[in-house]
Amino acid sequence: MTKASDLFIQCLEAEGVEYVFGVPGEENLDFLDSLSRSTQIKLILNRHEQAAGFMAATYGRHTGKAGVCLSTLGPGATNLVTAAAYAQLGGMPMMMITGQKPIKSSKQGRFQILDVVDMMRPITKFTHQIASADNIPARVREAFRLAQEEKPGAVHIEFPEDIAHEQTDSTPIPASLSRRPAADAKAVRAAVKRIESAKSPLIVIGAGGNRALTSRMLTQFVEKTGIPFATTQLGKGVIDEYNPKFVGCAALSSGDFVHRAVDAADVIINIGHDVIEKPPFFMQAGGAEVIHVSFRSAEVDAVYFPQYEVVGDIANAIWQMKEDILPQAGWDFDRMLKARAAELAHTQKSNGDLRCPIYPQYLVSQVRKAMPPDGIIALDNGVYKIWFGRSYRAFSPNTVLLDNALATMGAGLPSAMASAMVYPDRKVMAICGDGGFMMNSQEMETAVRLKLNIVVLILNDNSYGMIRWKQANMGFKDWGLTYNNPDFVKYAEAYGATGHRVTSAEGLPELLQSALNAPGVQLIEVPMDYSDNDLILNRQIKELSAAI
């Protein structure tokens, strides 16, 4: 016979789990004791459950295996809600394990007790309370299967403390050999014929296309056909963005140069479209036809009603299309490439702005120069995300971690920490606004304790800058969105990290490079000036792109 909490850990080991991120409580103590004897799984003790969830989700994003996080009942579980939504919308495999009071006999009434299983239902793929030790293997295996199956997402298991110390003779259930179904050959042929008959086809890569094998197949497809490609924010890096056929990332809602490139297409090959992202284009009657290539059929609405669907494993579908297609001499990509050239020229003009506080376009250019091709930047949520989405070119998948799904603040630092754990030999940088950083800044202690090598860039404008920009755009007075910050250099030092402050634009490149080459946690405070956002991102871009 085996103790239930020991069996639970054995099931996690059978799934290949390496880490459990979390903040345990008294209802987890049996689980914690069993975990202490695992030689395979390491507990990462966080300072807040939300950060633990962000780390688990990012681990899943990088590896394709469900990251695991742990909390107690009640307030610990409610603190995981934002992380659950982050993983669920963003397509990141993650398992949450929460404790609970005894369910067979309890003398504490309703103290701290919420219906956590039902609370998690709208924001997970699977949520279940373990009511018998005998059921642990089946429930854990099913949770992992669903978390990792396309579209990946969040799952939840509640593990009550009385069940945790039951005895059982059950054993872990091994994962089955499973392969996703291939797209129908007739659907592939129809899509290929339509691409061949197009005048100006264009590839658009979305969140579902951000997979390692899909990246290789799409790169080969572009190399063979020469068809240009654009991306959504969650599709960044699927193909090397220094490829001459890259025409941009849809970081703004409309009117940008990349939207002019999309407007020039008569057939759009839409790879891995996910409705959680802001649409990179809007379909309309009589406009460009769309070929939907994804794991699942299209969700049709007023602005998305594709004429062709290739449903199945995306990488296999792209491979079939690559093998079948014949590049056409009559394809015309001039307007798309002209739009991209205009964007690069417009960006280049402002990259050398040496004013301080730092202007975002200069910051983006210097971070790109400092980071190696395989370096990872993890962005929190703020107005700077638009600048990095548009202008920071990615060499490979998941080297630019953007959240264009839930778009939550507070995830930048934990995401960078998880990235540094998965890839300890790569350069990793968290890029956070001052507002987002302070939402999980306590994880600086966790990063220092884990001896992680990361750079934390704090973009300080003493305000919630994104909302302030929108407030100005809507004609409202500047009110209610500014605050004061701590001395970030001293704040870093208080945690045992190293703090730096940018005092001139000329000094930024050297400071970035030295911090990236230094060991441990390096925090850099960058004073930011977003005053030209409206001029550049609204008026200039729309005026210049309208002429293309």
C-alpha positions in Angstrom: 0.0 0.0 0.0 1.1 3.5 -0.8 0.3 6.8 0.9 -1.9 9.0 -1.5 0.5 12.0 -1.4 3.4 9.7 -2.3 1.4 8.3 -5.2 0.6 11.8 -6.4 4.3 12.6 -6.5 5.0 9.3 -8.4 2.4 10.3 -11.0 4.1 13.7 -11.4 7.4 11.9 -11.8 5.9 9.6 -14.4 4.9 12.8 -16.4 8.5 14.0 -16.4 7.8 16.9 -14.0 11.0 18.8 -13.0 9.7 21.6 -10.8 6.7 22.5 -8.6 6.4 26.2 -8.3 4.4 27.5 -5.4 3.5 28.7 -1.9 2.4 25.7 0.2 -0.1 25.9 3.1 -1.1 23.6 6.0 -3.5 21.6 3.7 -0.5 20.7 1.5 1.8 19.3 4.2 1.4 15.7 3.3 2.1 16.6 -0.4 5.1 18.7 0.7 6.5 15.9 2.8 6.2 13.4 -0.1 7.7 16.0 -2.5 10.7 16.3 -0.2 11.7 12.7 -0.9 11.5 13.0 -4.7 14.9 12.8 -6.4 13.5 14.1 -9.7 11.3 17.1 -8.7 12.5 20.3 -7.2 10.3 22.6 -5.2 10.6 26.3 -6.2 9.3 28.3 -3.2 7.8 31.5 -4.5 6.7 34.6 -2.7 3.3 34.8 -4.3 1.1 32.2 -5.9 0.4 34.4 -9.0 4.1 34.4 -9.8 4.3 30.7 -9.3 1.6 30.3 -11.8 3.3 32.6 -14.3 6.5 30.6 -13.9 4.8 27.3 -14.4 3.0 28.6 -17.5 6.2 29.9 -19.0 7.9 26.6 -18.3 5.1 25.0 -20.3 5.4 27.6 -23.1 9.1 26.7 -23.6 9.0 23.0 -23.2 5.5 21.9 -24.3 5.2 20.0 -21.0 2.8 21.1 -18.4 4.4 23.3 -15.7 3.1 22.5 -12.2 2.3 25.0 -9.5 1.0 24.6 -6.0 -1.2 26.6 -3.5 -3.2 26.1 -0.5 -7.0 26.5 -0.4 -9.0 29.7 -0.2 -6.8 32.8 -0.7 -3.9 30.7 -2.1 -6.2 29.3 -4.8 -7.8 32.6 -5.6 -4.3 34.0 -6.1 -3.8 31.5 -8.9 -6.8 32.7 -10.9 -4.9 35.3 -13.0 -2.2 32.8 -13.8 -4.8 30.2 -14.8 -6.3 32.7 -17.3 -2.8 33.7 -18.5 -2.0 30.0 -19.4 -5.5 29.2 -20.7 -5.8 32.1 -23.1 -2.1 32.1 -24.0 -2.1 28.3 -24.9 0.5 27.4 -22.2 0.2 23.9 -20.6 0.0 24.2 -16.8 -1.3 22.2 -13.9 -2.4 23.8 -10.7 -2.6 21.7 -7.5 -4.6 23.3 -4.6 -5.2 22.0 -1.1 -8.5 21.7 0.7 -9.8 21.0 4.1 -10.9 17.4 4.9 -13.9 16.5 2.8 -15.1 13.4 4.7 -15.1 15.0 8.1 -14.2 18.6 9.1 -14.6 20.5 12.3 -13.8 24.0 10.9 -17.2 24.8 9.3 -16.6 27.0 6.2 -13.4 28.6 7.3 -11.4 29.5 4.2 -13.5 27.1 2.1 -14.5 28.2 -1.4 -15.8 26.0 -4.3 -12.4 26.2 -6.0 -13.2 23.5 -8.5 -16.2 25.4 -9.8 -14.3 28.7 -9.6 -11.6 27.3 -12.0 -14.1 25.8 -14.4 -14.5 28.8 -16.8 -10.7 29.4 -17.0 -9.3 25.8 -17.3 -9.6 22.8 -19.6 -10.1 20.5 -16.7 -10.9 20.9 -13.0 -11.4 18.1 -10.5 -11.4 17.3 -6.8 -9.7 14.1 -5.8 -12.2 12.3 -3.6 -10.4 8.9 -3.4 -6.8 8.0 -3.4 -7.5 5.2 -5.9 -8.5 7.9 -8.5 -5.2 9.8 -8.4 -3.5 8.1 -11.3 -6.4 8.5 -13.8 -7.1 12.1 -12.8 -3.5 13.2 -13.0 -2.9 11.5 -16.4 -6.1 13.0 -17.8 -5.1 16.4 -16.5 -1.7 16.3 -18.2 -3.2 14.9 -21.4 -5.6 17.8 -21.7 -3.1 20.5 -20.6 -0.7 19.4 -23.3 -3.2 18.6 -26.1 -3.8 21.3 -28.7 -4.7 24.0 -27.8 -2.6 23.7 -24.6 -3.9 25.4 -21.5 -4.5 25.3 -17.7 -5.8 22.3 -15.7 -6.6 22.1 -12.0 -6.7 19.4 -9.3 -7.9 19.9 -5.8 -6.2 17.6 -3.3 -7.9 17.5 0.1 -5.8 16.9 3.2 -7.7 13.9 4.4 -7.4 12.2 1.0 -3.7 13.0 0.9 -2.9 10.6 3.8 -5.1 7.7 2.6 -3.6 4.4 1.6 -4.0 2.9 -1.9 -2.6 0.1 -4.0 -3.0 2.2 -7.3 0.0 2.9 -9.5 0.7 5.7 -12.0 -0.7 5.4 -15.5 1.9 5.9 -18.2 1.2 8.2 -21.1 0.0 6.6 -24.3 1.6 7.0 -27.7 -0.4 9.6 -29.5 -0.1 11.6 -32.7 -2.3 14.4 -34.0 -4.3 13.6 -37.1 -2.9 14.9 -40.5 -4.9 17.3 -42.6 -7.0 15.8 -45.4 -5.1 15.6 -48.7 -8.0 17.0 -50.7 -8.2 20.1 -48.5 -4.4 20.6 -48.9 -4.7 20.3 -52.7 -7.6 22.8 -52.8 -5.5 25.3 -50.7 -2.4 24.8 -52.9 -4.4 25.4 -56.1 -5.9 28.6 -54.7 -2.4 29.9 -53.6 -1.0 29.1 -57.1 -3.9 31.0 -58.7 -3.4 34.1 -56.5 -1.9 37.3 -57.6 -0.4 38.3 -54.3 -0.5 35.6 -51.6 0.7 36.4 -48.0 1.3 34.2 -45.0 0.1 35.4 -41.6 1.4 33.5 -38.6 -0.6 33.4 -35.3 -0.3 31.9 -31.8 -1.1 28.4 -32.9 1.8 28.4 -35.4 4.3 29.0 -32.6 5.6 25.4 -32.3 9.1 24.1 -33.0 8.3 21.7 -35.8 5.9 24.2 -37.4 8.7 26.8 -37.4 10.9 24.5 -39.4 8.2 23.6 -41.9 7.2 27.2 -42.4 10.8 28.3 -43.0 11.1 25.7 -45.7 7.8 26.7 -47.2 8.9 30.4 -47.4 12.3 29.4 -48.8 10.7 27.3 -51.6 7.8 29.7 -52.5 9.2 33.2 -51.7 5.8 34.2 -50.3 6.1 37.0 -47.8 5.0 36.6 -44.2 3.6 38.7 -41.3 3.0 37.7 -37.7 0.8 38.5 -34.8 2.5 39.2 -31.5 2.3 35.6 -30.4 3.6 34.5 -33.7 6.9 36.4 -33.4 10.0 34.5 -34.2 8.3 31.4 -35.8 10.4 32.4 -38.9 13.6 34.4 -38.6 12.4 38.0 -38.8 15.6 39.0 -40.6 14.3 37.0 -43.5 13.9 39.4 -46.4 10.3 38.2 -46.9 9.3 39.3 -43.4 6.8 42.3 -43.7 6.1 43.0 -40.0 4.3 42.2 -36.8 0.7 43.4 -36.2 1.3 45.2 -32.9 -1.2 48.0 -33.5 -4.9 47.5 -34.2 -4.9 49.1 -37.7 -3.2 51.6 -39.9 0.4 50.4 -39.5 2.7 49.6 -42.3 2.2 45.8 -41.8 -1.6 46.4 -42.4 -0.8 47.9 -45.8 1.1 44.8 -46.6 -1.8 42.7 -45.6 -4.2 44.9 -47.6 -2.1 44.1 -50.7 -2.8 40.4 -50.5 -5.6 38.7 -52.4 -5.1 35.4 -50.6 -4.0 35.1 -47.0 -2.6 31.8 -45.7 -3.6 32.2 -42.0 -1.4 29.8 -39.9 -2.5 29.0 -36.4 -5.2 31.8 -36.1 -6.4 32.2 -32.5 -9.3 34.5 -31.6 -7.7 35.4 -28.3 -5.3 37.7 -30.2 -6.2 41.1 -31.6 -7.0 40.3 -35.3 -4.2 41.1 -37.7 -6.8 41.8 -40.4 -10.5 42.0 -40.8 -12.2 40.0 -43.6 -14.9 41.7 -45.6 -17.1 40.6 -48.5 -15.3 40.9 -51.8 -11.9 41.2 -50.0 -9.0 38.9 -49.8 -9.8 35.2 -49.5 -8.4 33.3 -46.5 -7.0 29.8 -46.1 -7.3 28.7 -42.5 -4.5 26.3 -41.5 -4.8 25.2 -37.9 -5.3 22.3 -35.5 -9.0 23.1 -35.4 -11.6 24.5 -37.7 -12.3 28.2 -37.8 -14.5 30.0 -35.3 -16.6 32.1 -37.8 -17.7 35.6 -37.0 -18.5 38.8 -38.9 -14.8 39.6 -39.6 -13.5 36.0 -40.0 -15.1 33.6 -42.4 -12.3 31.7 -44.3 -13.1 30.2 -47.7 -10.7 27.3 -47.3 -9.8 25.2 -44.2 -6.9 22.9 -43.8 -7.5 21.3 -40.4 -5.0 19.0 -38.7 -1.4 19.0 -37.4 -0.1 22.3 -38.7 3.5 21.2 -39.3 2.3 18.3 -41.3 -0.2 20.5 -43.3 2.6 22.9 -44.2 4.9 20.1 -45.2 2.1 18.7 -47.5 1.6 22.1 -49.0 5.3 22.6 -49.5 5.7 19.3 -51.3 2.7 20.0 -53.6 3.0 23.7 -54.4 4.7 25.2 -57.5 6.0 28.8 -57.1 4.4 31.1 -59.7 6.3 33.6 -61.8 3.3 35.9 -61.9 3.1 36.4 -58.1 3.5 40.1 -57.3 4.9 41.1 -53.8 6.0 44.6 -54.7 3.5 46.5 -52.6 4.0 44.3 -49.5 7.8 44.7 -49.7 7.5 48.4 -50.3 5.4 48.7 -47.1 8.1 46.9 -45.2 10.8 49.1 -46.6 8.9 52.2 -45.6 8.5 50.8 -42.0 12.2 50.1 -41.7 13.0 53.6 -43.0 10.6 55.2 -40.6 11.9 53.2 -37.6 15.6 53.9 -38.5 15.0 57.7 -38.4 14.2 57.6 -34.7 16.5 54.8 -33.5 19.3 57.3 -32.9 17.3 59.7 -30.6 19.8 60.3 -27.7 17.4 62.3 -25.4 17.1 61.3 -21.8 14.7 60.2 -20.4 15.1 57.4 -23.0 12.8 57.2 -26.0 11.3 53.8 -26.7 12.5 53.4 -30.2 16.1 54.0 -29.1 15.7 51.5 -26.2 14.4 48.8 -28.5 17.3 49.2 -31.0 19.9 49.0 -28.2 18.3 46.0 -26.5 18.3 44.2 -29.9 22.0 45.0 -30.4 22.9 43.8 -26.9 20.9 40.5 -27.0 22.4 37.5 -28.8 20.3 35.8 -31.4 19.1 33.1 -29.0 18.6 35.5 -26.1 15.2 35.7 -24.5 13.3 38.9 -23.6 10.2 38.5 -21.4 7.9 41.5 -21.6 5.4 42.6 -19.0 2.4 44.4 -20.2 2.6 48.1 -21.1 2.9 50.6 -23.9 6.5 49.5 -24.6 5.1 46.1 -25.7 3.9 47.7 -28.9 7.3 49.1 -29.6 9.0 45.8 -29.0 6.4 43.9 -31.0 6.8 46.2 -34.0 10.6 46.8 -34.0 12.4 44.1 -32.1 13.1 41.4 -34.6 13.2 37.8 -33.3 15.5 35.2 -34.7 13.6 32.1 -33.4 10.5 31.0 -31.6 9.9 32.0 -28.0 12.7 34.4 -27.8 10.2 37.3 -27.5 7.7 36.4 -24.7 4.8 38.7 -25.3 1.4 38.2 -23.7 -1.1 39.2 -26.3 -3.9 37.1 -24.9 -4.7 38.0 -21.3 -2.2 40.9 -21.5 -1.8 40.9 -17.7 0.7 43.0 -15.8 3.1 41.3 -13.4 4.2 38.4 -15.6 7.4 39.8 -17.0 9.8 39.0 -14.1 8.4 35.5 -13.3 8.5 34.6 -17.0 12.1 35.6 -17.3 12.9 33.6 -14.2 11.3 30.5 -15.7 13.1 31.1 -19.0 16.5 31.3 -17.2 15.7 27.9 -15.5 14.8 26.2 -18.7 17.7 27.7 -20.6 20.5 28.5 -18.1 23.1 29.0 -20.8 21.2 31.7 -22.7 20.9 35.5 -22.0 17.6 36.4 -20.4 16.1 39.8 -19.9 12.8 40.8 -18.2 11.5 44.1 -19.6 8.9 45.6 -17.2 7.1 48.9 -16.8 7.4 50.3 -13.3 3.7 49.4 -12.6 4.0 45.8 -13.8 7.3 45.2 -12.0 5.9 46.2 -8.7 3.1 43.8 -9.0 5.4 40.8 -8.5 8.7 42.5 -7.5 9.0 40.3 -4.4 10.1 37.5 -6.7 13.5 39.3 -6.9 14.2 37.4 -3.7 13.3 34.1 -5.4 15.6 34.9 -8.3 18.5 35.8 -6.1 17.9 32.7 -3.9 17.9 30.5 -7.0 21.1 32.1 -8.2 19.5 32.9 -11.6 21.4 35.0 -14.2 18.9 37.5 -15.5 18.7 41.2 -16.3 15.7 43.1 -15.1 15.0 46.3 -17.1 12.6 48.6 -15.3 11.1 51.2 -17.6 10.2 54.0 -15.2 7.7 56.8 -16.1 6.0 56.9 -12.7 2.6 56.1 -14.2 0.4 53.5 -15.8 1.7 54.6 -19.2 -0.5 52.6 -21.6 -3.7 53.8 -20.0 -2.4 57.3 -19.8 -1.7 57.3 -23.5 -5.2 56.0 -24.2 -6.6 58.7 -21.8 -4.9 61.4 -23.9 -6.0 59.9 -27.2 -9.6 60.0 -26.0 -9.3 63.7 -25.1 -9.6 63.2 -21.3 -7.5 65.2 -18.9 -4.3 63.7 -17.5 -5.6 62.4 -14.2 -5.5 59.4 -11.8 -2.7 57.4 -13.4 0.6 58.7 -11.8 2.4 57.6 -8.7 5.8 57.6 -7.0 8.3 54.7 -7.0 11.0 53.5 -4.7 14.7 53.9 -5.4 14.9 50.9 -7.7 18.7 50.6 -7.3 18.4 50.4 -3.5 15.4 48.2 -3.9 17.5 45.7 -5.9 20.3 45.8 -3.4 17.9 45.1 -0.6 17.2 41.7 -2.2 20.9 41.0 -2.8 20.7 41.9 -6.5 22.9 44.5 -8.2 21.2 47.8 -9.2 22.0 50.2 -12.0 20.5 53.4 -13.2 20.6 54.9 -16.7 21.7 58.6 -16.6 22.3 59.2 -20.3 21.3 57.7 -23.6 24.9 57.4 -24.6 25.6 55.2 -21.5 22.7 52.7 -22.2 24.5 50.4 -24.7 27.5 49.7 -22.4 25.3 49.3 -19.3 23.1 46.7 -21.1 26.1 44.8 -22.3 27.9 44.8 -18.9 24.8 43.7 -17.1 24.2 40.8 -19.6 27.7 39.6 -19.0 27.6 39.9 -15.2 26.4 36.9 -13.0 23.3 37.0 -10.8 20.3 39.3 -10.9 21.1 42.7 -12.5 18.4 45.4 -12.3 18.6 48.5 -14.6 16.3 51.4 -14.0 15.6 53.3 -17.3 13.8 56.6 -17.1 11.3 56.6 -20.0 9.6 59.3 -22.1 6.5 58.2 -24.0 5.4 61.7 -25.0 5.8 61.0 -28.7 3.6 57.9 -28.7 0.7 59.7 -30.3 2.8 61.5 -32.8 4.7 58.3 -34.0 2.3 55.5 -33.4 -0.9 57.3 -34.5 -0.4 60.3 -36.8 3.0 59.7 -38.5 2.5 56.0 -39.2 -1.1 56.4 -40.5 0.0 59.3 -42.7 3.0 57.6 -44.2 1.4 54.1 -44.6 -1.7 55.6 -46.2 0.5 56.7 -49.1 1.6 53.1 -49.9 
